[in-house]
């Protein structure tokens, strides 16, 4: 029997994602995500030095119809 194991961490079950995980989820660069955070388009939570984004906020952002420019 052969088992395939993914070396990529599973982020689908996490409530809070790192910026890298959030960017990967949205299929954008971390720099673009940083710009969205700076523009307050995507809210973040800070825990110590870590900047985390709630999966719920990513889903709300991705499902918005009219994105401000």
Rosetta constraint file for C-alpha pairs under 8 A:
AtomPair CA 11 CA 17 HARMONIC 7.40 0.50
AtomPair CA 11 CA 21 HARMONIC 7.02 0.50
AtomPair CA 14 CA 55 HARMONIC 7.48 0.50
AtomPair CA 15 CA 54 HARMONIC 5.78 0.50
AtomPair CA 15 CA 55 HARMONIC 5.54 0.50
AtomPair CA 15 CA 56 HARMONIC 7.74 0.50
AtomPair CA 16 CA 52 HARMONIC 5.79 0.50
AtomPair CA 16 CA 53 HARMONIC 5.41 0.50
AtomPair CA 16 CA 54 HARMONIC 4.45 0.50
AtomPair CA 16 CA 55 HARMONIC 5.96 0.50
AtomPair CA 17 CA 21 HARMONIC 5.64 0.50
AtomPair CA 17 CA 22 HARMONIC 5.68 0.50
AtomPair CA 17 CA 52 HARMONIC 5.36 0.50
AtomPair CA 17 CA 53 HARMONIC 5.19 0.50
AtomPair CA 17 CA 54 HARMONIC 6.21 0.50
AtomPair CA 17 CA 55 HARMONIC 6.70 0.50
AtomPair CA 18 CA 22 HARMONIC 6.03 0.50
AtomPair CA 18 CA 50 HARMONIC 7.70 0.50
AtomPair CA 18 CA 51 HARMONIC 6.49 0.50
AtomPair CA 18 CA 52 HARMONIC 4.88 0.50
AtomPair CA 18 CA 53 HARMONIC 6.41 0.50
AtomPair CA 19 CA 23 HARMONIC 5.98 0.50
AtomPair CA 19 CA 30 HARMONIC 6.46 0.50
AtomPair CA 19 CA 33 HARMONIC 7.33 0.50
AtomPair CA 19 CA 51 HARMONIC 6.79 0.50
AtomPair CA 19 CA 52 HARMONIC 6.35 0.50
AtomPair CA 19 CA 53 HARMONIC 6.91 0.50
AtomPair CA 20 CA 24 HARMONIC 6.20 0.50
AtomPair CA 20 CA 30 HARMONIC 5.98 0.50
AtomPair CA 21 CA 25 HARMONIC 6.12 0.50
AtomPair CA 22 CA 26 HARMONIC 6.30 0.50
AtomPair CA 22 CA 33 HARMONIC 8.00 0.50
AtomPair CA 22 CA 53 HARMONIC 6.85 0.50
AtomPair CA 22 CA 55 HARMONIC 7.80 0.50
AtomPair CA 22 CA 58 HARMONIC 7.36 0.50
AtomPair CA 23 CA 27 HARMONIC 5.87 0.50
AtomPair CA 23 CA 28 HARMONIC 5.10 0.50
AtomPair CA 23 CA 29 HARMONIC 5.67 0.50
AtomPair CA 23 CA 30 HARMONIC 5.42 0.50
AtomPair CA 23 CA 33 HARMONIC 6.12 0.50
AtomPair CA 24 CA 28 HARMONIC 6.27 0.50
AtomPair CA 24 CA 29 HARMONIC 7.36 0.50
AtomPair CA 26 CA 58 HARMONIC 7.55 0.50
AtomPair CA 26 CA 62 HARMONIC 7.41 0.50
AtomPair CA 28 CA 32 HARMONIC 6.39 0.50
AtomPair CA 28 CA 33 HARMONIC 6.97 0.50
AtomPair CA 29 CA 33 HARMONIC 6.38 0.50
AtomPair CA 30 CA 34 HARMONIC 6.09 0.50
AtomPair CA 31 CA 35 HARMONIC 6.31 0.50
AtomPair CA 32 CA 36 HARMONIC 6.32 0.50
AtomPair CA 33 CA 37 HARMONIC 6.13 0.50
AtomPair CA 34 CA 38 HARMONIC 6.11 0.50
AtomPair CA 35 CA 39 HARMONIC 6.15 0.50
AtomPair CA 36 CA 40 HARMONIC 6.17 0.50
AtomPair CA 36 CA 41 HARMONIC 5.08 0.50
AtomPair CA 36 CA 42 HARMONIC 5.85 0.50
AtomPair CA 37 CA 41 HARMONIC 5.80 0.50
AtomPair CA 37 CA 42 HARMONIC 5.04 0.50
AtomPair CA 37 CA 43 HARMONIC 6.39 0.50
AtomPair CA 37 CA 44 HARMONIC 7.24 0.50
AtomPair CA 41 CA 61 HARMONIC 7.65 0.50
AtomPair CA 42 CA 53 HARMONIC 7.83 0.50
AtomPair CA 42 CA 57 HARMONIC 6.71 0.50
AtomPair CA 42 CA 58 HARMONIC 7.21 0.50
AtomPair CA 42 CA 61 HARMONIC 6.94 0.50
AtomPair CA 43 CA 53 HARMONIC 6.83 0.50
AtomPair CA 43 CA 57 HARMONIC 6.92 0.50
AtomPair CA 44 CA 51 HARMONIC 6.45 0.50
AtomPair CA 44 CA 52 HARMONIC 5.64 0.50
AtomPair CA 44 CA 53 HARMONIC 4.80 0.50
AtomPair CA 44 CA 54 HARMONIC 7.13 0.50
AtomPair CA 45 CA 51 HARMONIC 5.92 0.50
AtomPair CA 45 CA 52 HARMONIC 5.13 0.50
AtomPair CA 45 CA 53 HARMONIC 6.11 0.50
AtomPair CA 45 CA 54 HARMONIC 7.65 0.50
AtomPair CA 46 CA 50 HARMONIC 5.65 0.50
AtomPair CA 46 CA 51 HARMONIC 4.74 0.50
AtomPair CA 46 CA 52 HARMONIC 6.10 0.50
AtomPair CA 47 CA 51 HARMONIC 6.64 0.50
AtomPair CA 47 CA 52 HARMONIC 7.50 0.50
AtomPair CA 53 CA 57 HARMONIC 7.02 0.50
AtomPair CA 53 CA 58 HARMONIC 7.37 0.50
AtomPair CA 54 CA 58 HARMONIC 6.68 0.50
AtomPair CA 55 CA 59 HARMONIC 6.27 0.50
AtomPair CA 56 CA 60 HARMONIC 6.25 0.50
AtomPair CA 57 CA 61 HARMONIC 6.07 0.50
AtomPair CA 58 CA 62 HARMONIC 6.06 0.50
AtomPair CA 59 CA 63 HARMONIC 6.13 0.50
AtomPair CA 60 CA 64 HARMONIC 6.29 0.50
